[in-house]
Amino acid sequence: MSHLEEIVKKTVKAIDALHGSLNRTDWSTLKKDGFVFELERATGKLKEIYSSMRDISKESTMMLEKNTPDISDTIEIIRKELILLESNIRLEKHKQFRVELVNENEPIEVPELYSSLQNKILECALKARYSAEKIKTFLTARRTPFVQKGSTAKNLIGLVQKKEDELVELRKRNLELKRKSFLGNIEEKSLAEIEEEMFAKDKALSAAVTETNKSLKQHLAQINYVEGSFANLSEKVRLVEELHANYGKKAMELIRELKKERDHARKMALELEEETMRARNEYTNYLLEKENRISEVKEKTSKKYVEEIMSLKRDLSEKRLSIANIIKLVEELEKENKSLKERLKDKIVNEAKD
C-alpha cells in the first residue's frame, strides 16, 4: 500500500467518525454550553480532515497523471466553512448570542442556528467523503495492470458519473416533494423571499399601529367633544394591535417551521447521498474484484495453453528430426543398393566375357 493510499484510508476513517458523532446528537435540542462543546469538537475533526485532504491533493498532483481527480473545489468549500464555524465559536464564547426577529425576548439558545451548522458540517463531511472515494477508486483502478483491464474497468468512470447525476436529480425531486407537501400548490417562492415579504407586511402593520396611536393622541385632546369616537377608536387600536401580535406570532411560527422543514429535507438528502455513495463504492469494489478474478483465470488458462503448445512443439520437433534421420538413412540405403546393383552388373558382364 502506497503512502497516498494510507492517507486516503485514514481520511475515510476520520470522515466516518465525524459523521457518526454528528448523527448521534441532534444539535437543535442542545443548550448553549452543549452546543459549543459539540461545535468545537466537530470543528476540530473537520480541521484534521481538511489537513488530510490538502495532503491528498498535494500527493495526487505530484503523480503528474492527467486522469487524477481534482478535489481542490472540495478543499476550498471546507476552508470557507471552517472560517464560518470558528467565527460562530468565538461569538458563542464571548457574547450573549440572541436572535432579534420580532421582539427582544428571544431565548439565548437558537435551535435553528444549531441545526443549520450541524447540517453544514454534515455536508462538508459528505463532500470530503465523495472526494476521498474518487481518489480511492482512481488508485484502485491505477493499481490494476493495463493488460488485465477489461470493458468493465474501462466503463467504470462513466458508470460512477451516471450514478452521481442520478443522485443529484433524486435529491432535487426529494426537496421539491417536501416543499409541495408542506406549502401545497402556492406560488413558488424562496425562503428569503417569504421572509422579506413577511417583514415588509410587519413593517406596514407597525406603521399603521404608529399612525393609529398618533390619531388616538389627537382625539385625547378633544375627549370632551368626541368621547364616543374615542371609545370606538381605542377598541380599533386594541384590535389592530391584537391582530398585529397574532400575525407576528403566526409569521414567526411559519418561518421556524419552514426552516425546520428545510433542515429536515437537507438532512434526509445528505443521509440518502451517504448511503448511495457507500453502495456505489461497494459496487465499484465488487466490479474491480470481479475483473481481477477474470484476469487471473485468463492468465492461468493462457499459461496452461502456452505450456501445452510448447510441449507439442517440442514433440513435433523431435518427430521432424526422427523423420529427417530416417530419410537420410533411406537415401544412404538406396545409394548402397545402387552401388551393389552396379557391382553385380559388372560381375555378370565379366563372367559372360570369360
C-alpha positions as CSV (number, residue, x, y, z in Angstrom):
1,M,0.0,0.0,0.0
2,S,1.4,3.4,-1.1
3,H,1.7,6.5,1.2
4,L,-1.2,8.2,-0.6
5,E,-3.5,5.1,-0.1
6,E,-2.7,5.2,3.6
7,I,-3.6,8.9,3.8
8,V,-6.9,8.2,1.9
9,K,-7.8,5.3,4.2
10,K,-7.0,7.3,7.3
11,T,-9.1,10.2,6.0
12,V,-12.1,8.0,5.2
13,K,-12.0,6.6,8.8
14,A,-11.9,10.2,10.2
15,I,-14.9,11.2,8.0
16,D,-16.8,8.2,9.2
17,A,-16.0,9.1,12.8
18,L,-17.2,12.7,12.3
19,H,-20.4,11.5,10.5
20,G,-21.2,9.1,13.3
21,S,-20.7,11.7,16.1
22,L,-23.0,14.1,14.2
23,N,-25.7,11.5,13.8
24,R,-25.7,10.6,17.5
25,T,-26.8,14.0,18.7
26,D,-29.5,16.4,17.4
27,W,-27.9,19.9,18.0
28,S,-31.3,21.7,17.9
29,T,-32.1,20.1,21.3
30,L,-28.9,21.2,23.0
31,K,-28.4,24.1,25.3
32,K,-25.8,26.7,24.6
33,D,-22.9,25.0,26.5
34,G,-23.6,21.6,25.0
35,F,-23.8,23.2,21.5
36,V,-20.4,25.0,22.0
37,F,-18.8,21.7,23.1
38,E,-20.2,19.7,20.1
39,L,-19.3,22.6,17.7
40,E,-15.7,22.8,18.9
41,R,-15.3,19.0,18.8
42,A,-16.8,18.7,15.3
43,T,-14.8,21.7,14.0
44,G,-11.5,20.1,15.3
45,K,-12.3,16.9,13.5
46,L,-13.2,18.8,10.3
47,K,-9.8,20.7,10.6
48,E,-8.0,17.3,10.6
49,I,-10.0,16.2,7.6
50,Y,-9.2,19.4,5.8
51,S,-5.4,18.9,6.5
52,S,-5.6,15.4,5.2
53,M,-7.5,16.5,2.1
54,R,-4.7,19.0,1.4
55,D,-2.1,16.3,1.7
56,I,-4.1,14.0,-0.6
57,S,-4.4,16.8,-3.2
58,K,-0.6,17.5,-3.0
59,E,0.4,13.8,-3.3
60,S,-2.0,13.2,-6.2
61,T,-0.8,16.3,-8.1
62,M,2.8,15.1,-7.8
63,M,1.8,11.9,-9.6
64,L,1.5,14.0,-12.8
65,E,-1.2,11.9,-14.4
66,K,-3.9,13.5,-16.5
67,N,-6.8,11.4,-15.1
68,T,-6.1,12.3,-11.5
69,P,-9.3,13.5,-9.8
70,D,-9.3,17.2,-8.9
71,I,-10.5,17.8,-5.3
72,S,-9.5,21.5,-4.9
73,D,-13.1,22.6,-5.0
74,T,-14.0,20.5,-2.0
75,I,-10.9,21.7,-0.1
76,E,-11.9,25.4,-0.8
77,I,-15.5,24.7,0.4
78,I,-14.3,23.2,3.6
79,R,-11.8,26.1,4.2
80,K,-14.7,28.6,3.9
81,E,-16.9,26.6,6.2
82,L,-14.2,26.4,8.8
83,I,-13.9,30.2,8.9
84,L,-17.6,30.4,9.5
85,L,-17.6,27.7,12.2
86,E,-14.7,29.4,14.1
87,S,-16.5,32.7,13.9
88,N,-19.6,31.1,15.5
89,I,-17.4,29.6,18.2
90,R,-16.0,33.0,19.1
91,L,-19.4,34.6,19.2
92,E,-20.9,31.9,21.4
93,K,-17.9,32.1,23.8
94,H,-17.7,35.8,24.2
95,K,-21.2,37.1,23.7
96,Q,-24.8,36.5,24.8
97,F,-25.9,35.5,21.3
98,R,-29.6,36.4,20.7
99,V,-31.7,36.5,17.5
100,E,-33.9,39.6,17.1
101,L,-36.7,38.7,14.6
102,V,-39.9,40.0,16.1
103,N,-39.2,41.1,19.7
104,E,-36.3,41.2,22.2
105,N,-37.5,38.4,24.4
106,E,-35.9,35.6,22.3
107,P,-34.1,32.9,24.4
108,I,-30.3,32.7,24.2
109,E,-30.5,29.2,22.6
110,V,-31.2,29.3,18.8
111,P,-32.1,25.7,17.7
112,E,-32.4,26.8,14.0
113,L,-28.8,28.1,14.0
114,Y,-27.6,24.9,15.8
115,S,-29.3,22.6,13.3
116,S,-28.1,24.7,10.4
117,L,-24.5,24.5,11.5
118,Q,-24.8,20.7,12.1
119,N,-26.1,20.3,8.5
120,K,-23.3,22.4,7.1
121,I,-20.7,20.2,8.8
122,L,-22.5,17.1,7.6
123,E,-22.5,18.5,4.1
124,C,-18.7,19.2,4.3
125,A,-18.1,15.6,5.6
126,L,-20.1,14.2,2.7
127,K,-18.3,16.2,0.1
128,A,-14.9,15.2,1.7
129,R,-16.1,11.5,1.7
130,Y,-17.0,11.8,-2.0
131,S,-13.7,13.3,-3.0
132,A,-11.7,10.7,-0.9
133,E,-13.7,7.9,-2.6
134,K,-12.9,9.3,-6.0
135,I,-9.2,9.3,-5.2
136,K,-9.5,5.8,-3.7
137,T,-11.3,4.5,-6.8
138,F,-8.6,6.1,-9.0
139,L,-5.8,4.5,-7.1
140,T,-7.5,1.1,-7.1
141,A,-8.0,1.3,-10.9
142,R,-4.4,2.5,-11.3
143,R,-3.1,-0.4,-9.3
144,T,-4.7,-2.9,-11.8
145,P,-2.2,-3.6,-14.7
146,F,-3.4,-2.3,-18.1
147,V,-3.3,-5.8,-19.7
148,Q,-5.8,-7.0,-17.1
149,K,-8.3,-4.3,-17.6
150,G,-11.5,-5.3,-19.5
151,S,-14.6,-3.5,-20.7
152,T,-15.9,-3.2,-17.1
153,A,-12.9,-1.3,-15.9
154,K,-12.9,1.0,-18.9
155,N,-16.5,2.0,-18.4
156,L,-16.3,2.3,-14.6
157,I,-15.7,6.0,-14.6
158,G,-18.7,6.6,-16.8
159,L,-20.9,4.4,-14.5
160,V,-19.9,6.4,-11.4
161,Q,-20.6,9.7,-13.2
162,K,-24.0,8.4,-14.3
163,K,-24.9,7.3,-10.7
164,E,-23.8,10.8,-9.5
165,D,-26.2,12.5,-12.0
166,E,-29.0,10.2,-10.8
167,L,-28.2,11.1,-7.2
168,V,-28.4,14.9,-7.9
169,E,-31.7,14.5,-9.8
170,L,-33.1,12.4,-6.9
171,R,-32.1,15.0,-4.3
172,K,-33.8,17.8,-6.3
173,R,-37.0,15.7,-6.6
174,N,-37.0,14.9,-2.9
175,L,-36.6,18.6,-1.9
176,E,-39.4,19.6,-4.4
177,L,-41.8,17.0,-3.0
178,K,-41.0,18.1,0.6
179,R,-41.7,21.7,-0.3
180,K,-45.0,20.9,-2.0
181,S,-46.2,18.6,0.8
182,F,-45.7,21.5,3.3
183,L,-46.7,24.5,1.3
184,G,-49.2,22.9,-1.2
185,N,-49.6,24.5,-4.6
186,I,-48.9,28.1,-3.6
187,E,-46.7,30.3,-5.8
188,E,-43.1,29.1,-5.8
189,K,-41.0,31.4,-3.6
190,S,-37.7,31.0,-1.8
191,L,-37.5,31.2,2.0
192,A,-35.7,34.5,1.7
193,E,-38.5,36.0,-0.4
194,I,-41.2,34.8,2.0
195,E,-39.2,36.3,5.0
196,E,-38.8,39.5,3.1
197,E,-42.5,39.7,2.3
198,M,-43.5,39.0,5.9
199,F,-41.1,41.6,7.3
200,A,-42.5,44.1,4.8
201,K,-46.0,43.4,6.0
202,D,-44.9,43.6,9.6
203,K,-43.3,47.0,8.9
204,A,-46.6,48.2,7.2
205,L,-48.6,47.0,10.2
206,S,-46.2,48.7,12.6
207,A,-46.6,51.9,10.7
208,A,-50.4,51.5,10.8
209,V,-50.2,51.0,14.6
210,T,-48.0,54.1,15.0
211,E,-50.4,56.1,12.9
212,T,-53.3,54.9,14.8
213,N,-51.7,55.8,18.1
214,K,-50.9,59.2,16.8
215,S,-54.6,59.7,15.9
216,L,-55.5,58.5,19.4
217,K,-53.4,61.2,21.0
218,Q,-55.1,63.8,18.8
219,H,-58.5,62.5,19.9
220,L,-57.5,62.6,23.5
221,A,-57.1,66.4,23.3
222,Q,-60.7,66.6,22.2
223,I,-62.1,63.9,24.5
224,N,-64.9,66.2,25.9
225,Y,-66.3,66.5,22.3
226,V,-65.6,63.1,20.9
227,E,-65.9,60.7,23.9
228,G,-67.9,58.2,21.9
229,S,-65.5,58.3,19.0
230,F,-62.5,57.9,21.4
231,A,-64.0,54.7,22.8
232,N,-64.5,53.2,19.3
233,L,-61.1,54.3,18.2
234,S,-59.5,52.7,21.3
235,E,-61.2,49.5,20.5
236,K,-60.0,49.6,16.9
237,V,-56.4,50.2,18.2
238,R,-56.7,47.3,20.5
239,L,-58.0,45.1,17.7
240,V,-55.2,46.2,15.3
241,E,-52.6,45.6,18.0
242,E,-54.0,42.2,18.7
243,L,-54.1,41.4,15.0
244,H,-50.5,42.6,14.7
245,A,-49.4,40.5,17.6
246,N,-51.2,37.4,16.3
247,Y,-49.8,37.9,12.8
248,G,-46.3,38.3,14.1
249,K,-46.6,35.2,16.2
250,K,-48.0,33.2,13.2
251,A,-45.4,34.6,10.9
252,M,-42.6,33.6,13.3
253,E,-44.1,30.1,13.7
254,L,-44.3,29.7,9.9
255,I,-40.6,30.9,9.5
256,R,-39.5,28.4,12.1
257,E,-41.5,25.6,10.5
258,L,-40.1,26.4,7.1
259,K,-36.5,26.3,8.5
260,K,-37.2,23.0,10.3
261,E,-38.6,21.6,7.1
262,R,-35.6,22.8,5.1
263,D,-33.2,21.4,7.6
264,H,-35.0,18.1,7.7
265,A,-35.1,17.8,3.9
266,R,-31.4,18.7,3.8
267,K,-30.6,16.1,6.4
268,M,-32.6,13.4,4.6
269,A,-30.8,14.3,1.3
270,L,-27.4,14.1,3.0
271,E,-28.2,10.7,4.5
272,L,-29.6,9.4,1.2
273,E,-26.4,10.6,-0.6
274,E,-24.2,9.0,2.1
275,E,-26.0,5.6,1.6
276,T,-25.9,5.9,-2.2
277,M,-22.1,6.7,-2.0
278,R,-21.4,3.7,0.2
279,A,-23.5,1.4,-2.1
280,R,-21.7,2.8,-5.1
281,N,-18.3,2.2,-3.5
282,E,-19.2,-1.4,-2.7
283,Y,-20.4,-1.9,-6.2
284,T,-17.2,-0.4,-7.6
285,N,-15.0,-2.6,-5.5
286,Y,-17.1,-5.6,-6.5
287,L,-16.7,-4.8,-10.2
288,L,-12.9,-4.4,-9.8
289,E,-12.6,-7.6,-7.7
290,K,-14.6,-9.5,-10.4
291,E,-12.4,-8.0,-13.1
292,N,-9.3,-9.1,-11.3
293,R,-10.6,-12.6,-10.9
294,I,-11.5,-12.9,-14.6
295,S,-8.0,-11.6,-15.4
296,E,-6.4,-14.2,-13.1
297,V,-8.4,-17.0,-14.7
298,K,-7.5,-15.8,-18.2
299,E,-3.8,-15.6,-17.2
300,K,-3.8,-19.1,-15.7
301,T,-5.7,-20.6,-18.7
302,S,-3.3,-18.8,-21.1
303,K,-0.3,-20.0,-19.2
304,K,-1.6,-23.6,-19.3
305,Y,-2.3,-23.4,-23.1
306,V,1.2,-21.9,-23.7
307,E,2.8,-24.8,-21.8
308,E,0.8,-27.4,-23.8
309,I,1.6,-25.7,-27.1
310,M,5.4,-25.6,-26.2
311,S,5.2,-29.3,-25.3
312,L,3.6,-30.2,-28.6
313,K,6.1,-28.1,-30.5
314,R,9.0,-30.0,-28.7
315,D,7.3,-33.3,-29.6
316,L,6.8,-32.2,-33.2
317,S,10.4,-31.0,-33.4
318,E,11.7,-34.4,-32.2
319,K,9.5,-36.2,-34.7
320,R,10.7,-34.0,-37.5
321,L,14.3,-34.8,-36.5
322,S,13.5,-38.5,-36.5
323,I,11.9,-38.3,-39.9
324,A,14.9,-36.4,-41.3
325,N,17.2,-39.1,-39.9
326,I,15.0,-41.9,-41.4
327,I,15.0,-40.1,-44.8
328,K,18.8,-39.8,-44.6
329,L,19.1,-43.5,-43.7
330,V,16.8,-44.4,-46.6
331,E,18.9,-42.3,-49.0
332,E,22.1,-44.0,-47.8
333,L,20.5,-47.5,-48.2
334,E,19.4,-46.5,-51.8
335,K,22.9,-45.4,-52.6
336,E,24.3,-48.6,-51.2
337,N,21.7,-50.7,-53.1
338,K,22.5,-48.9,-56.3
339,S,26.2,-49.5,-55.8
340,L,25.6,-53.2,-55.2
341,K,23.5,-53.4,-58.4
342,E,26.3,-51.8,-60.4
343,R,28.9,-54.3,-58.9
344,L,26.6,-57.2,-59.6
345,K,26.0,-56.0,-63.2
346,D,29.8,-55.6,-63.7
347,K,30.4,-59.1,-62.3
348,I,27.8,-60.6,-64.6
349,V,29.3,-58.8,-67.6
350,N,32.8,-60.1,-66.7
351,E,31.6,-63.7,-66.3
352,A,29.9,-63.5,-69.6
353,K,33.1,-62.4,-71.3
354,D,35.1,-65.3,-69.7
